[in-house]
């Protein structure tokens, strides 16, 4: 057993924030500590404990934001984090953050915390919405019944922050009420709790109140095949023995414990809370009549997502062109400052090209994060999860899995981590193994480059819809279909199991706080720049090296003779044109002799049936480190250097003009679609494999994911390209 920490390493008292998902706990954490933890308007945003130093008066404390939980009866990993922190650690104060509009549900968690005897402050958040709904609370009366201080709060508007700070300070000083309430149980249940509490006190070395809380937790949570780790064997055995004895006697321990608590809360709410009649239909009810409708809801969702992708396709272009111009200007400056040689090539085609290929993604990725954050914070995504639950039933999952799946549109890494909110281990594994099919932001530059290359100048469909937007939307649709299809197969084969009951809170609609939304967008973009950007820069430099070396002295000498002849025979524009052609021919010939060219030639027979040649093969191999590297790799392969981004006209022109060995065009609409399909389905991300290994606890699952995704990508891409060729679509 690990020893319970009394405080942090520098002896700062621990102040824990705990509450139901979507109660505004992380927003309060941001307000108090001034940090930028992610907030959202659907359950399950916080899946790890976050901490920050917080100065309260003349005292520094460690403020900790625990994962959201509905009770101390842990059934998922993030709930167990909260249980361990509250019952095993030694916090100086626990702040229970409740959504006042759903007060009785939240009070269940508050009662459990108060029962443990911990110094507790109950923060009734979203009081503005509660007052608008006709709810009034006698805070002193409610606090007396719970044995805690109760403070009204509107965290998003700073209302009640000073009163909350004073209440926390009073608890730290021992000036606040702290009397653990005692819930009346029937005699048999009381005997069960008392017996297990003795074992808890002896095993965990806690006081009587905490021992009783541990006993109730164990009786409600421990099962034969649960996923709860770090539970002492003696405590588990004692709880299971009492559960089996109660079952043999025809008693329902869960009902007895939970029912007694709700009976206590019913009396407390009757005594301290009043509800004025509200006759008008709420805005939330009016909107939900459409947005959660089984048919209209799906139509609205499809429309919203199409508008998101249309805006994404068009809205980022001006900013990307501006960045492209800046990178090109920087490269020209270095070219003029340094003479020819490996150092100049490294700086221009390696370092500056790498930085440019990172920064140029920012407008698209930032816009995607902003739009998804807008949908999250407004409360709409919770409705989508509710509506999608009907579809999820087909694949054996439930709507709650949709939240991490949709997060996969941004990045698979946080999406895999978000699966911790799913209580069933099999459901978590199915979700994390399927969600890499969701088209993350790293795939977007690839789609944009291919679409701009092979579909440029196409007439709008029906005179309204741009071909590029329709193709982009189709790739995202394919990713969703692949995700659900694979989930269905996994659920019925290697991860077979019953579908759990779906429970998800539908929060009221709220106007997103632009400050929080912009902060969260920047944090996500910054994470991309730091994490993916570092990989892209490093890979660009490495790829420049393997594309540049070894060089053939024979090729170099042959082209030098051609330059000498050109200088002797031509002048002015004709000379410049001839020298440029010689340079291009030398670069292409040297590339074939390089390490990358030899590797590309080695894999070409395997990828030729997919519509790819050795040059595309080099990009595919490099993109396994990070999908974004694919575009910059093609830039180096085709001699573009710093201009190698998905909006680069030079790269698009080179791709359009590229020919195979038989003289046919390399990039046609068919080969472009086949290439995008491959990237929809292929597992081209080492980071995703690493995080699946960490979350699943075994290399078995990421290796399975890599294998089946690679095979599926190859087979489907082969089918798309070969069927297209058979129908005459690939001629070029």
N, C-alpha and C positions, 0 to 999 in steps of 0.2 A: 504494500500500500504506500502511495506517495504521501508525505506529510502535508497537512493542510497549511497553505501559506497564510501568515498573519497580515502581510502587506507586501509591497514590492521590495526589490533589493535595496532601495534607498529609504525604506521604512515609511513610505507614504501610505496613509490609510486608504483602503479600497472602498470605493463607492460604486456599487453596481446599478446599472439601469437594466430592468427586466420588464417584459410586457408581451402582450399578444402581438402576433404579426400585424403590421399595418396600423399600429396604435400611435405612431409618431415618435417612437423611441429614438430612432437614429437622427431625426430632425432635432430633437431635444439635445442629443449628444453633440451635434454640430453647434447648436446655440451656446451650450455651456462651455465646451472645450475649444470652440473656434476651429475645429478640424473640418475636413471635407469628406467624411464618410458618405457613401452612396445612400441616397434616399429614394423611395419610390412609393407608388400608391397601389401596390399589390403585395400580398403576403410573401415572405421568404426572401427579401432582399438581403438581410443580414444573415450570413451563414457561418460567420466566425466571430469570436469575441474580438473587439477592438478596444484599445486603451489609449488614453491621452492624459498628460499631466494637466491638472486644473487647479487654479488658485482660487480659494474661497476664503475671503477675509485675509488673514495673515498666515493661513495654513495652505500647504500644497497637498492635494490628494491625487490618487490615481483613479480617473473616471473610466469605467469599463462598460462598453455597450455589448450586452450578451445577445445571442440569437433569440429571435422571437419564439415564444412557446405559449400554448394555450393552458398548460397546466404543468405540474411537476410529476406527471405520469409520463415518463419519457418513452416515445415510440420511434424516434428518429435520431440520427446523430446530432443534429443541431439542438434538439431538445435536451439531449443528454449533456451537452456542453453547459447549458443553463443549470441543469439539476446539479451537476458536479460542483459548479461554481458556488451555488447558493448553499448547498448542504455540506459540502466538504471543505471549502475555503472558509476564511474568517473575515468576511466583509465588515467594515465599520458601519456602513449604512446601505440599505437596499432601497432603491427608488423604483416602485412599481408604476409603470406608465400605462394608463387605461384609456381607451376610447370611450368617452362618456356617452356617446350615442348608442353603444352596446355595453352598458354598464354591468349588468348582471353576469354576462359571460366573462368579462374581464375580472370581476370581483372574485371569481373562483380561484384564479391564480393568486390574487392579492391575499385571499384568506389562507392559502397554503403557505405563502411566504410568512405571513404573520404568525401562523401556527408554529413555525420553526423557532420563534423567539428572537429572530434577527431584528435589530432596529430598522424600522420600516417607515418610509414616506410614500403615500399613495398620491400620485399626480394624476388628476382627472383632466386629461387632455381633450382638445377639440370642444371646449365648453361653449364656444360661439355657435357651433352646430347644434349642440344639445339645447341651448337656450332657444334657438330658432325652432326646435322641435317641441318646445313647451316643457322641457325637463328642468326641474329645480332640485337642488341637493342641499340637505342640512349637513355641512361638512363636519361640524363638531360632533354631531350625533353619530354619523357614520364612522368617524375616527374613534369614538369611544367604544363602539361595538367591535371594531377590528383591532383595537389596541395600537393604533398608529396615527400619524399626522396625515390629514387629508388636505390637499392643496388644489384649487382650481387652476387650469392652465390652458393657454392657447400657444403652443410652442412655436408655431409658424409665424406668429405676430408678436412674440416676446411678452405676451400677456401672462402675468403670474410668475415670471422668471425670478424676480426679486423675492417673492414670498416662498418659492420653492428653495431658493438658495438659503434663506434664513431657516427653513425647516430642516434642511440637511445639516446646516451648521449646528442647530440645536440638538440634533440627534448625535452628531459627533461629540458634542460637549456633555451628553447625558442629560439634557434638559427637556427632552421630548418624551411623550408617553411610549412605553414599550412593554405592554402586557399581552402575552400570547393568549388569544381566545381559545376556549375549549369547546369543541363541537361535540354535542351529546350523541353517543352511539348506543346501540342496543347492547345488552350484556355480552352476548356471544362475540360480536365484532370487537367490543372493547377488550375482551380477553385475547383475541387474536392480535390486536395492535400491541397490547402490553407485552405479550410473549415475544414478538419480533423485536420490540423496542429494547428489551433486555439484551438481545444478541447484538443489535446495532450499537448500543452504548458500549458494550464490552469490546466489540471489534473495531469500531471507528473512533472510540474515545471522545464522544460528544456528550453534551449535557442532555437533560431529560427531554427538553422541548425538541431539540434536533433529533434525538433518538426516536421520538414519537413520529416526527415528520419522515424520517428515514423508513420507519416501519410502514407507515401508510403508503409511501412511495413504492416500497418493495412489494407490498401486497397487491398494488394496482398495476405494476409494471413488469415484474419478473415472470417469465414464462419458460417453458422447456427449451424452446428454440428461438429465443429473442436475440436481438443484435446488440444488447447492452454489454459493453466491456467494462472491466475494472470493478466488477461487483464482487465483494468478498464471498467466498464459497459458503461460509457459515451463514451469512445473511440470506443468500439465495436459497440454501437448504431450509432455513427456518420459514421463509416466506412460502416456499412451495409446499412444505408440510402443512401449514395452516390453510393454504388454498385448497389442497386436496381434501383435508378434513372437512372444510366448510362445504365443499361440493358433495362429499359423501353424505353430509347431513341435510342436503337440499337447500343450503343457504347460498345466496349470491353475494359474495364479498364486495365485488365491484359496485353493485347496486346499493349495498348498505353504506359503504364509505362515501360514494359520490352523492347518494340521496341525502345523507345526513348533512353534508356540506351545503347542498342547495337548499335544504330546509332552513338552515341557519341564515343563508343569504336572502331567502325569501322574507324572513322576518326582519332582517337588517334593511332591505330595500323598502319594505312597507313602512318602516319607522323613519327612514331618513330621506326618501326620494319621493317626489310627487310629479305627476305627469298631467299637464294641462291638455285639454282636448285640442287637436289640430285637425281642422276640417278640410283644408285645401290639400289637394294631391301634390306631393313633393315633386321637385324637378327630377330627382333620381328615378322616381316611379314612372314619370312620363317618358323619360329617355329609355328606361329599361323595357318599356312596352315594345320598343322597336329593336333595341340593340341586343336583347337576349331572346328575341323571337327566333324559333327554330329555323325559319326560312329567311326572314328579313335580316336577322343578325348575321348570317353567313354572307348575304349579298353586300351588306354594309362593310363587313370585314374585307371582302375581296376588293371592293371599291377603294377602301382606305389604303390597303397595301399597294394597289396599283398606283394610286396618287403618290404614295411615298417613293416608289421606284421611279416614276416619271420625274418627280422633283429631283431625285438623286441623280438621274441621268443627265438632266439639263442644268440643274442649279449649281453644280460644282465646276462647270467648264470654264467660266471666266477666271476664277481664282487659280485653277490649275494652269491656265495659259499664262497668267502672271508669274507663277512660280517657275514655269518652264523657261520663260524669258530671263528671269533672274539667274537661273542655273546656267543657261547658255552664255549670258554675259560674263559670269564668273569664269567659265571655262575659257572664253576668248581672252580674258585678261591674263590668265595663267599661260596660255599659248603664246601671247605676245611678250610675256616677261621672261620665259625660259626657252632655251634652245632645244632642238630635237634631242631625244634620248629617253632612256627608260624612266628616269625620274619624272620628266614631264608627262609621259604616258601614264605612269602610276597616279600622279595627282589628278590628271584630267579624266582619264578613263576609269580609274579606280576610286580614289577618294571623293572627288567632286561628283562623279557620276553616282557613287553610292549614296552620298548625302542627298543629292537631288532626287534619286529614286525613292528615298524615304519621305522627304518633305512633300513631294508632289501628291502623295496619297492622302495627305491631311484633309483637304477640302471634302473629298468624298466620304472618308471615314468619319470626320467630324459631323457632317450633315446627317449621315446615317445614325450616329449615336444621338444626335439632338432630336431627330424625328421619333426614334424609338423611345427616348426618354420622355418626350411630350406625351406619347400614348400611355406610357407607364404611369406618369405622375397624375394624369387626368383621371385615372381609375378605369380607363377603357380596356386595358389588357386583362383585368380581372374578368370583365364580361366576355372577352374573347375566350378565355379559359373555360368559362361556363358553357358557352355555345359549342366550343370545340370538343367538350366532353362527350357529346353525342357521337362525334366522329371517332374519338379515341376509343370508345367502347368496341369499335370494329377491330382494332388492333390489340385489344386486351389491356389497354392502359386507361388512365382517367385524365380529366382536364388539368389537374395540377402539374402533370408532366409537361404541359404545353409551355409553362413559364420558362424552364430551362431550355426547351426546344427553341422557343422564339429568341432567347438570348443567344442561341447559336448563330443567328443572323449577324450578330456583331462579332463574336469570337467564341470558339468552342471551349477555350480554357475556362473562363468564368462560368460558361454554361454547364460544363461538367461539374464544377464545384457547386453550382446551384442545385444539382440533383440531391444534395444532402437534405433538402426540404421534403423529399419523398420518403415515407416511413418504411416501405417494403424494400429490402435489399434487392430482390429480383427486379422490381420495377426500376430501382435506381440503375442497376446494371443494363437493363434493356434500354433505358433512356440514354445513358452515357455512351453506349455502343452504337446507337442509331443517330444521335444528334450531330456527329461530325459531317453527316450528309447535308445539314442545313448550310446554305451558302453564306459563309462568313465574309466579313469585310475584306479579308485577304484575297478572296476570289474575285472581288469586284474589279480591280485593275485589269485582270486577265480578260474578263468579259468585255470591259470597255475597249481594250485594245483590239480584240478580235472583231467586235461589232463595228468599230470605226473603220477597220481594215476591209472587211468583206461586204458590209451592208451600207457603206457611205453612198449618198445620192439616191437611195431608193425612195420611191414615192410613198407618201403616208398611206397606210391601209385605210380604206374607206374615206380617204381624204382627211382623216382626223388623227389616227394613231401612228406615231413614228415607228418605223420598222425596228429601229434600235431598241426602243422602249419595250416593244412587244417581245422581241427576242430575249431581252434581259429579264422581263417578267416570266417568260417561259422557263428560263433556267432556274429561277427561284421556285416556280411551280414544280419542276422536276425534282428539285432538292427536297421539297416537302413530301412529294409522292414517294421518293426513295426512302426517306426517313420513316414514314408510316409503314411502308411495305416491309422494310427490314425489321422494324419493331414487331410487326405482326408475325413474321417468321420466327424471330428469336423467342417471342412469347409462347409460341406453340411448339418449340423444339428444345433448345439447350436451356432456356429459362422459363420452362412451363410452370404455370401457377395460376391461382384464382385472381380475378380482378378485384382490387380492394374498393371499398366504398369511397366516393369522392365527396370531400367536404372542403369548400373554399368560401371565404368571406367575400362578399361583394361590397366594397366600400362606397360611400357616396361620391358623386362626381365632384372634383375640386379643380379650381384653376391652378395649374402648376406654378410654383414659385420660380420665376425666371432666374433668380440668383442661384438657387440650388441646381436648376436645370443646366445653366451655363457652366457651373462649377463641375458638375458630374460629367458633362461632355468634355470639358478640358481634361479632367482626370483620366478619362478613357483614352483620349487622344495622346496625352502625355505618356500613358502606359504603353501605347503602341509605339511611340517614338523611342522610348527607353528600351523596351523589350524587343519588339519586332525590328525596330530601327537599327539596333545594335547588330542583330543577326544579318539584316540586309546589307548594312555597310561592310561587315566583315566578309560576307559571302561575295559581295561585289568585288572586293579586292582580291579574294582568293580566286574567283572565277576569272578576273582579269589576268591573273598570273597563269592559270592553267590554259587560258585561251591564247596567251602570248608566248608561252615557252613549252617546249624547246623550239627554237627557230632554226630554219634550214638555211645554212650559209649558201647553198647552191641557188635556192630561190631568190635570196637577197641579191646575190651577184648578178643573176640573170635580169632582174628588174632594174638594177642599177645601170646595166648596159642599155636597156630600153630608154631610161631617162636621158642618158648621155646622147643617144641618137635623137631623141625628141628635141633636146636643146639645140642640136646642130641643124635640124630641119625646120622647126616651127618657131613662131613668134606670137607674143601677146595672148589673145583669148584662145587661139588654137593650141598654143603651148600649155596654157593652164588646163584646158580641157583634157589634153592628152596625158599630162602628168597626174591629174585626178583619176583618170581611168587606170593608169599604171598602179597608182597607190591602192585603188580598190582591188585590182586583180592580185597584187602582192598580198594584201591583207587576207583575201579569201584563200589564196594558196597556202600562206603560212598557217592559217587557221586549221587547215586539214592536217598539217604536220604537228600541231600542238597536242598536248595531252588530252584536252577536251575533245578536239576533233577526232582523235583516235578512239576515245571512249564512245563518242556519238556514232562513229562508223560501226563500232562493235555491236551496239544495240539496234542499229537501223533495220536489220532484217526482221526483228521482232515487232517494231512499231510501224513499219511501212504499211502493213494491212490496215492500220488505224488512220491512214492519211497523213502521217508524220514522216519527216526525214531526219537525218542525223542532227541537223541544226535545231529542230524542235526538240529532239531527244535530249540534247544538252540542257535545254531549259527545263525539261521535265525532271531530269536528274537533280539539277540544282534546286528546284523548287521544293524538294522534300525537306530542306532545312526551314524554309518559309515560302509559302506560295507566292508572296510578293516578289521574290527573287526571279521568278520566271520572266517578267517583263524586262528587268534590267539585264538578265542573261541574254535575251534576244537582242537587246541593244548592243551588247558587246559582240555577239556572234555576227551581227550584220553591220558592224563598224560604225555605230551611231554614237557610242560613248555616253556623254552626259545628257544627251537628248533622249535617252532610252526610257521613256515613260509611256503610259497608255494613251496619252494625248499627243504624242510626238508625231508630227506629220512626216518627218524623215523616216522614222521606223515603219510607219504605215506604208509609205511608198516602197521601201525596200521589201516589205513582206508582200505587197501586191505584185512587185516585179520578180520576186524569187521564183526560180524554176527548179524542177526536179531533174534528175539525170536524163530522163526521157524527153525533156523540153516542156512538159506540162506545168501549169501553174501550181505552186505549192499551196497558196491560200485561196481557196474557193469558198463560196457559202457552205458547201457540204463539209469540207475539211475544217472550216471554222466552227461549225456547229459540233462536229465530232470532237474537236479539241476542247470546247467548252463542256460538253457532256463528260469527257474524261475527267476534267477538273471538278465537276459536280460530284462525281462518284469516288474519286481516288482519295486515299488517305495521305495527302502530301503535307504532313505537319508533324515534325518530331516532338514539338511542345505538347500537342494534344495527346500523343502516346504517353508522354511522361506524366501528365496530370491524370490520365486514366489509370496508369499504374499506381499512382499515389492514392487515388480515391477508391480503387477496387482492392488494393492491398496485394495484388498479384500481377506478375507479368503475363499470366495466361490470357487475361481479357484484352489488353492492348495488342498482343500478338495475334489473337483471333481477329480483332478489328482490322489490323493492318492486312492480314491475309485475305479476309473475305471482301474488304473494300477494294483491294488491288485487283483481285480476280473479277469482281463485278464490274469495275471500271473498264478493264480490258475487254471483257466479253461484250458489254453493252456498246462500247465505242466501236468495236469491230463490227457489230451488227448494224449500227447506224451508218457507218461509212460504206460497208460492202453492199448493203441494201440500196443506199443512195447511188452507188456506182452502177448497180444492176438496173436501176430505173433511169439512168442517164443524167443524173444530177451533178456528177463530179467532173464533167469534161471542162477543161480550161487550159 
